Amino acid sequence: MNKTELVNRVAQKTGMTKKASADALAAVLETIEEALKRGDKVQLVGFGTFEVRNRKARQGRNPQKPDEVMQIPASKAPVFKAGKGLKELVNKKKK
């Protein structure tokens, strides 16, 4: 499902216009991005948690020149950890 399909589904389920649904989705995503940029964690109980994790600096190899060792700098990575409710829903067996 892409963003357009998600907006269409939200519009159908809520009775909102597609424009209003797109604006609401954009606002939610922007709010999550801003929180992560500040280093905050965003928890949606039953769905999951968005957070930023620090990656340590490490050595790697250039795939085009396997003998060449290169230094990969430390960085921050946004991650999503699914909540218990979402995991159970995804793993529910069909009868």
N, C-alpha and C positions, 0 to 999 in steps of 0.2 A: 504494500500500500504506500503510495506517495503522499505528499502534502495536500495536493488537490483532492485526492480521494478521501483523505482524512477530513478535510474541511466539508466536503459534500456529506459525509456520514454524520458529522456533528450537526450540520444544518438539518438533516432529516430527523435526527433523534431529539433535537431541542426545539424545532419549529422556528429557529432563527433563520435569517437570510444567509446566503453564502458569504456575503460581504461581512456581516456581523460575526459569523463563525470564523472567517479568516482573520478578522481583527482580534477576536478573543484568543485564538490559537497563537497569533503573533505576540500578543501581550504576555501570555503564559510562558512562551519560549524565551522572550526577552527578559522576563523576570528571573527565570532560572539561570540564564546566561549571566545576568548582573550579579546574582548571588554567588555563583561559582567564581566569577572574577574577583569578588571580595574575599573569597576563601571560605564562604559559608557552605553549609550542607543543606540540601533541600530534601526533606523527607515527606513522602506521600504514603501514609499508612495503608498497608495492604497492597500497594503498587510497587514502591521501591524508593531508592535513595540515590540522588545525584550528588557527587562530591568530587573534589580535586585531590589527586594523590601526587606526591613528589616522586620523581624517578631519579635515581642516583646517576652520576656520571659513570660511564663504563667504556670499555674498549670494544670495538667491533671490527669487522672485516669488510672491505670493499668487494662486493660480488663480482665486479668486473676485473679486479686485481686481487685475488684471494691471498696473496702473500703480503699485501699492504694492510697494516694495522692502523686503525684510525680511532681518534678519541671522540666519543659521543658525549656531548655536554649534558649536565643535569637539566631536567625539564619538569613541567607540571602536566598532568594528563587528566582530563575530565573522565570520570567513570560512572557507570550506572550499575547498581546492585539491585536485582529484583527482590521484591518483598515476598513474604511467605504466601500471601493470598494469590499473587500473580504466578508464583512457581506452582502452586497447587492447581490453579486453573489451567495452566499450560500442560501440566503432566497428568491431568485427569484422563482416565481411560474411558473410551466410548464403549457403551454397552450394546 
